[in-house]
């Protein structure tokens, strides 16, 4: 069984409808929560990586978020992930990045547990239940969407910070629009 499904066969990633509902629900929360949720959804970063994001690691000119890859348990391993222009603008406005004096202070001062609870609250508000209703579900959703949009595995591997491309390859197992279209031809 793939890592995209539980041992019971439940999907662990949000589909496009759920992802849209999650982002819409995030808009009903305070701006800081909304911006955090959007960052998770459009960057594929882990909660711990988002919580370590500082103004100095948001390169507005290049349009990238620079995350420290914390999973590898080593300090100083960074990766650049292209920034959604909409989310980049949101972070600049909400967190006042242009006028921020402290460029090394994280954008969010929450604990990992508090951030996890906030994501769960947004999922609940969006009426998303199941194995996919987690921050990791957003990360998986990012991976699946990237594959469906034709992003090469090696590029996605870099964006997600995977050491092994086999880990990234699980996202190719999700049934995308192209595969559904091919299957539909069988029933014509």
N, C-alpha and C positions, 0 to 999 in steps of 0.2 A: 504494500500500500504506500502510495506517495505521501510526502509530508504535507501535501495540500489537502489531504483528507484524514479524518480521524479513523481510529480502528473500526468505528461503526459506519464509516463511509460519509460522514458529514463534511461538507465543504468548510475549509478554514480561511477562505479569502472572501472578501466582499465582492459581489458582482457590481456592475455599473449602476444599477438602480439603487442598490444599498449604499454604494459610495456616494451617490448624489444625495440620497436621503440623509446620510451622515453629515455631509457638508452643509446641507440646508438646516439641519438641527443645530449644528455648531453656531450658526448665525444667531440663534436665540439665547446663547450664553454670553457672558461678558467677553469683551474683545480679546483679552489675553487667552481665554480658553479657545475662542474661535481661531485665533492665529496659530495656536499650538496644534489644534486638530488639523487645520489646513496644511501646516508644515509636515505633519506625519503622513498625510494622504498624498502629497505631491512630491515627496522626497524619498520615501521608502526607508527613512531612518528609524532607528530604534528609539524608544522613549528615553533611555539614558543618554543617547547621543543628542537628541533634541534638547534635553535639559542642560547639556553642556555647551549649547550654541551661544556664542558671544558675538557682539557687534563686529569685532575684528575678523571674524570668520564668515562674514557675509560680504562677499565681493560684489558690490553693486555694479561696478563697471564691467566685470566679466560675466555677471549674471549667474553666480554659483553660490551654493552653500558649501562650506568646508566643515565636514564632520570629523571629529576624532573617532576612529574606530575603536570602541571600548571593548568589544567582544573578544578581541585577541589578547586581552590582558596585558598589553604592552602600551606604554605611553608613547606619544609622538607619531602614531600612524594615522595619517589624514587622507581623506578622499574628497574630491570636489564633485558635487552633484548639481546639474543644471537647475537653476531656480525658475519656477513658474513666475512670469512677470507679475501676475496678479498677487501671488502670495508674497513676493519680494516687496511690492508696493505696500501691501497690508502690514508687513513687519516693520517697514520704514516708518509708516504713519503711526501705528499703535505703540511701538516701542521707542518712537522718537530717535531713530538711529542716527539721523544727521546731526542732531544737537546733543546726543548722548556724550557725557563727559567721561564716563567709565566704559571704555571699549573692551574691557576684559571681564566684565560682570555678566553672568548668564542672563538671557532674556527672561527666563522664568526661574523663580527662586523656590520652586516646589520640590517636595521629595518625590522620588520615583513612584511611591505608593499613592500619593495624592494625585499625581498626574494620571496614573492608571485608573483611579476612581473617577476622575473627570471624563476620561475617554469612555468609560463604561456608562456614565450618566448620559453622555451625548448619544451613545449607541441605543440606550433605553428610550430616550426622547425620539430617536429616529425609528423606533419600533423594530430594531434589528436584534434578533436573538439567535443563539446557537454558537457553534465553535468559532464562527467568523467574527463575532461581536467583540473583538479585542484590538488592541494596538497592533499586535502581531498580524491580525487579520488585515489591517490597513497596509502593513509592509508586504504581505503576500499579495494583496490587491494591486499594489504598485508594480510588483514583479509580473503578475499576470497581464496587466494592462500594457506594460512595456513590451512584452512578447507579442501581444495581439497587435500592437502598433508597429511591429517590425524592428524593434531595437535589437541589435545583435547580442547574443549571449555574453560575449566578452565585455561589451560595454555595460550591460546590466550588472555583470559580475563586479565590475569596478564601482559602479554607483552604489551597489548594496554592500560592498566591502567584504565579499566572500573570498576566502583564501582558495577555494577549490571550485572550479567551474561546474562540477557535478552537483554542487549545492544549488547553483543558479539554474541548472537544467530542469529542476522540478517544475519551474514555471511554464515550461513548454508543454507540460502534460495537461494543463487546463484546456477545456474545450472552448475554443474561441469562435468568433463569428465566421471566420473562413472555414473552419472545420464543420460548423453547423450548416453552412451553405453547401458544402460538398455532400454532406449527408442528406440534405433536402433533395438533392438531385436523384437520390435513390428512390424516393417515394413519389416522384413525378409521374 
